[in-house]
Amino acid sequence: MKPPLRRPKNEDVPALAYLFTDSSVRLFLGGPRDDVQAQNCAQGLAALDREFPAWVMIRPGSDLPVGFVSLDRHHDGEDVEISFVLRPDAQGLGIARAAVAAAVDEAWKLGFDRVVAETQSINTRSVHLLQALGFKSVREFIRFGQMQTLFVMKRLIAASDF
């Protein structure tokens, strides 16, 4: 599957804002945000001056956003974290898996040797996706009042990299 990704555009902001306000999308992300917060988050994803890249996930054959994947600084301030959300009506199609894999590849191209992902431990879909891509669970802890699992993927260094 060709990675179902493209860079966000200003006209994507309403669709991206929806991802921050929809209760089913935000089930494992602390719940919906208010409209002002959602708008600010969506504009941040579409901003050209982001420290790290973000992409919208699109349904094959369409250009309409159904989710996003981004690289950002993790809460620990040291690692780069991959984050992703996908509308429920676009789940189960392989979109998130292809998008997250492409974003990890981009992290390697940017020179990172390690990428982390943090998800609520009860979010079995995200846990399975991360494990299927090769992320390893390294620890569990409470954040935002919920048990979280921290996953890590380390870049494999090929002989050709030397």
C-alpha atoms as a printed R data frame, in Angstrom:
    type eleno elety resid chain resno       x      y      z
1   ATOM     1    CA   MET     A     1   0.000  0.000  0.000
2   ATOM     2    CA   LYS     A     2   1.317  3.424 -0.957
3   ATOM     3    CA   PRO     A     3   1.566  5.478  2.248
4   ATOM     4    CA   PRO     A     4  -1.771  7.263  2.564
5   ATOM     5    CA   LEU     A     5  -0.082 10.482  3.626
6   ATOM     6    CA   ARG     A     6   0.376 14.031  2.547
7   ATOM     7    CA   ARG     A     7   1.380 17.241  4.245
8   ATOM     8    CA   PRO     A     8  -1.488 19.175  5.827
9   ATOM     9    CA   LYS     A     9  -2.927 22.210  4.082
10  ATOM    10    CA   ASN     A    10  -4.799 25.159  5.587
11  ATOM    11    CA   GLU     A    11  -8.041 23.845  4.112
12  ATOM    12    CA   ASP     A    12  -7.571 20.668  6.223
13  ATOM    13    CA   VAL     A    13  -7.957 22.573  9.502
14  ATOM    14    CA   PRO     A    14 -11.723 21.897  9.904
15  ATOM    15    CA   ALA     A    15 -11.278 18.144  9.306
16  ATOM    16    CA   LEU     A    16  -8.292 18.078 11.657
17  ATOM    17    CA   ALA     A    17 -10.190 20.042 14.315
18  ATOM    18    CA   TYR     A    18 -12.943 17.411 14.162
19  ATOM    19    CA   LEU     A    19 -10.389 14.792 15.228
20  ATOM    20    CA   PHE     A    20  -9.835 16.746 18.458
21  ATOM    21    CA   THR     A    21 -13.555 17.154 19.286
22  ATOM    22    CA   ASP     A    22 -15.047 13.776 18.372
23  ATOM    23    CA   SER     A    23 -15.590 11.618 21.475
24  ATOM    24    CA   SER     A    24 -15.027  8.308 19.661
25  ATOM    25    CA   VAL     A    25 -11.718  9.512 18.183
26  ATOM    26    CA   ARG     A    26 -10.642 10.900 21.571
27  ATOM    27    CA   LEU     A    27 -11.734  7.850 23.613
28  ATOM    28    CA   PHE     A    28  -8.161  6.972 24.658
29  ATOM    29    CA   LEU     A    29  -6.788 10.511 24.392
30  ATOM    30    CA   GLY     A    30  -8.332 12.210 27.401
31  ATOM    31    CA   GLY     A    31 -11.680 12.974 25.801
32  ATOM    32    CA   PRO     A    32 -12.805 15.679 23.404
33  ATOM    33    CA   ARG     A    33 -11.258 19.126 23.476
34  ATOM    34    CA   ASP     A    34 -13.300 22.294 23.258
35  ATOM    35    CA   ASP     A    35 -13.647 24.030 19.900
36  ATOM    36    CA   VAL     A    36 -10.983 26.677 20.569
37  ATOM    37    CA   GLN     A    37  -8.408 24.094 21.690
38  ATOM    38    CA   ALA     A    38  -9.284 21.864 18.737
39  ATOM    39    CA   GLN     A    39  -8.880 24.730 16.276
40  ATOM    40    CA   ASN     A    40  -5.503 25.661 17.791
41  ATOM    41    CA   CYS     A    41  -4.278 22.048 17.661
42  ATOM    42    CA   ALA     A    42  -5.433 21.674 14.059
43  ATOM    43    CA   GLN     A    43  -3.728 24.907 13.028
44  ATOM    44    CA   GLY     A    44  -0.566 23.716 14.782
45  ATOM    45    CA   LEU     A    45  -0.578 20.524 12.725
46  ATOM    46    CA   ALA     A    46  -1.003 22.506  9.509
47  ATOM    47    CA   ALA     A    47   1.675 25.076 10.422
48  ATOM    48    CA   LEU     A    48   4.696 25.209  8.150
49  ATOM    49    CA   ASP     A    49   7.034 26.151 11.008
50  ATOM    50    CA   ARG     A    50   6.521 23.020 13.123
51  ATOM    51    CA   GLU     A    51   9.652 21.697 14.820
52  ATOM    52    CA   PHE     A    52   8.814 18.192 13.544
53  ATOM    53    CA   PRO     A    53   6.692 17.098 10.573
54  ATOM    54    CA   ALA     A    54   3.031 16.143 10.582
55  ATOM    55    CA   TRP     A    55   0.949 14.488  7.885
56  ATOM    56    CA   VAL     A    56  -2.718 13.914  7.245
57  ATOM    57    CA   MET     A    57  -3.855 10.379  6.599
58  ATOM    58    CA   ILE     A    58  -6.101 10.083  3.585
59  ATOM    59    CA   ARG     A    59  -8.374  7.322  2.449
60  ATOM    60    CA   PRO     A    60  -7.015  5.687 -0.738
61  ATOM    61    CA   GLY     A    61  -8.583  7.316 -3.785
62  ATOM    62    CA   SER     A    62  -9.399 10.483 -1.863
63  ATOM    63    CA   ASP     A    63  -7.620 13.617 -0.709
64  ATOM    64    CA   LEU     A    64  -9.819 14.136  2.361
65  ATOM    65    CA   PRO     A    65  -8.173 13.789  5.796
66  ATOM    66    CA   VAL     A    66  -9.356 10.865  7.925
67  ATOM    67    CA   GLY     A    67  -6.592 11.158 10.521
68  ATOM    68    CA   PHE     A    68  -3.123 12.442 11.169
69  ATOM    69    CA   VAL     A    69   0.283 11.215 12.229
70  ATOM    70    CA   SER     A    70   2.947 13.482 13.655
71  ATOM    71    CA   LEU     A    71   6.380 13.564 15.161
72  ATOM    72    CA   ASP     A    72   6.779 15.708 18.263
73  ATOM    73    CA   ARG     A    73   8.952 16.041 21.319
74  ATOM    74    CA   HIS     A    74   7.879 13.454 23.933
75  ATOM    75    CA   HIS     A    75   6.910 14.475 27.476
76  ATOM    76    CA   ASP     A    76  10.382 13.415 28.654
77  ATOM    77    CA   GLY     A    77  11.884 16.211 26.544
78  ATOM    78    CA   GLU     A    78  14.476 13.860 25.072
79  ATOM    79    CA   ASP     A    79  12.796 11.495 22.657
80  ATOM    80    CA   VAL     A    80  10.828 12.106 19.498
81  ATOM    81    CA   GLU     A    81   7.316 10.663 19.760
82  ATOM    82    CA   ILE     A    82   5.059  9.437 17.014
83  ATOM    83    CA   SER     A    83   1.366 10.195 17.542
84  ATOM    84    CA   PHE     A    84  -1.554  9.164 15.391
85  ATOM    85    CA   VAL     A    85  -5.342  9.309 15.308
86  ATOM    86    CA   LEU     A    86  -7.783  7.937 12.779
87  ATOM    87    CA   ARG     A    87 -11.528  8.340 12.380
88  ATOM    88    CA   PRO     A    88 -13.442  5.169 13.330
89  ATOM    89    CA   ASP     A    89 -14.962  4.909  9.840
90  ATOM    90    CA   ALA     A    90 -11.431  4.637  8.380
91  ATOM    91    CA   GLN     A    91 -10.108  2.048 10.834
92  ATOM    92    CA   GLY     A    92  -9.334 -1.507  9.786
93  ATOM    93    CA   LEU     A    93  -8.232 -0.517  6.266
94  ATOM    94    CA   GLY     A    94  -4.471 -0.508  6.906
95  ATOM    95    CA   ILE     A    95  -4.300  3.283  6.677
96  ATOM    96    CA   ALA     A    96  -2.832  3.868 10.144
97  ATOM    97    CA   ARG     A    97  -0.341  1.037  9.813
98  ATOM    98    CA   ALA     A    98   0.986  2.342  6.481
99  ATOM    99    CA   ALA     A    99   1.006  5.938  7.735
100 ATOM   100    CA   VAL     A   100   2.825  5.180 10.985
101 ATOM   101    CA   ALA     A   101   5.395  3.038  9.148
102 ATOM   102    CA   ALA     A   102   6.031  5.892  6.697
103 ATOM   103    CA   ALA     A   103   6.372  8.400  9.544
104 ATOM   104    CA   VAL     A   104   8.899  6.144 11.308
105 ATOM   105    CA   ASP     A   105  10.888  5.948  8.057
106 ATOM   106    CA   GLU     A   106  10.831  9.742  7.923
107 ATOM   107    CA   ALA     A   107  12.151  9.894 11.507
108 ATOM   108    CA   TRP     A   108  15.099  7.741 10.448
109 ATOM   109    CA   LYS     A   109  15.730 10.044  7.455
110 ATOM   110    CA   LEU     A   110  15.749 13.006  9.858
111 ATOM   111    CA   GLY     A   111  18.554 11.307 11.767
112 ATOM   112    CA   PHE     A   112  16.723  9.964 14.800
113 ATOM   113    CA   ASP     A   113  17.930  6.616 16.117
114 ATOM   114    CA   ARG     A   114  14.939  6.035 18.400
115 ATOM   115    CA   VAL     A   115  11.223  6.805 18.245
116 ATOM   116    CA   VAL     A   116   8.754  6.400 21.102
117 ATOM   117    CA   ALA     A   117   4.990  6.046 21.173
118 ATOM   118    CA   GLU     A   118   2.796  6.337 24.247
119 ATOM   119    CA   THR     A   119  -0.735  4.994 24.409
120 ATOM   120    CA   GLN     A   120  -3.289  4.033 27.004
121 ATOM   121    CA   SER     A   121  -2.637  0.406 27.854
122 ATOM   122    CA   ILE     A   122  -6.299 -0.489 27.218
123 ATOM   123    CA   ASN     A   123  -6.140  0.886 23.658
124 ATOM   124    CA   THR     A   124  -5.655 -2.560 22.157
125 ATOM   125    CA   ARG     A   125  -5.858 -1.398 18.528
126 ATOM   126    CA   SER     A   126  -2.951  1.019 18.972
127 ATOM   127    CA   VAL     A   127  -0.993 -1.468 21.083
128 ATOM   128    CA   HIS     A   128  -1.343 -4.153 18.393
129 ATOM   129    CA   LEU     A   129  -0.457 -1.737 15.586
130 ATOM   130    CA   LEU     A   130   2.701 -0.584 17.365
131 ATOM   131    CA   GLN     A   131   3.747 -4.155 18.146
132 ATOM   132    CA   ALA     A   132   3.106 -5.244 14.546
133 ATOM   133    CA   LEU     A   133   5.427 -2.480 13.328
134 ATOM   134    CA   GLY     A   134   8.207 -3.593 15.677
135 ATOM   135    CA   PHE     A   135   7.766 -1.225 18.618
136 ATOM   136    CA   LYS     A   136   8.661 -2.825 21.961
137 ATOM   137    CA   SER     A   137   6.847 -2.133 25.222
138 ATOM   138    CA   VAL     A   138   9.380 -0.777 27.723
139 ATOM   139    CA   ARG     A   139   7.286  0.350 30.687
140 ATOM   140    CA   GLU     A   140   3.857  1.148 32.051
141 ATOM   141    CA   PHE     A   141   2.979  4.149 34.196
142 ATOM   142    CA   ILE     A   142   0.096  6.414 35.134
143 ATOM   143    CA   ARG     A   143  -0.252  9.676 33.192
144 ATOM   144    CA   PHE     A   144  -3.402 11.748 32.810
145 ATOM   145    CA   GLY     A   145  -5.034  9.436 35.370
146 ATOM   146    CA   GLN     A   146  -4.748  6.371 33.109
147 ATOM   147    CA   MET     A   147  -2.308  3.490 32.730
148 ATOM   148    CA   GLN     A   148  -0.058  4.214 29.760
149 ATOM   149    CA   THR     A   149   2.407  2.009 27.914
150 ATOM   150    CA   LEU     A   150   5.577  3.460 26.460
151 ATOM   151    CA   PHE     A   151   6.780  1.778 23.281
152 ATOM   152    CA   VAL     A   152  10.196  2.219 21.687
153 ATOM   153    CA   MET     A   153  11.554  1.447 18.249
154 ATOM   154    CA   LYS     A   154  15.272  1.744 17.602
155 ATOM   155    CA   ARG     A   155  16.723  2.265 14.167
156 ATOM   156    CA   LEU     A   156  18.615 -0.705 12.849
157 ATOM   157    CA   ILE     A   157  22.005  0.358 11.592
158 ATOM   158    CA   ALA     A   158  22.887 -1.326  8.311
159 ATOM   159    CA   ALA     A   159  26.474 -2.028  7.277
160 ATOM   160    CA   SER     A   160  25.934  0.429  4.415
161 ATOM   161    CA   ASP     A   161  25.437  3.220  6.998
162 ATOM   162    CA   PHE     A   162  29.140  3.090  7.891
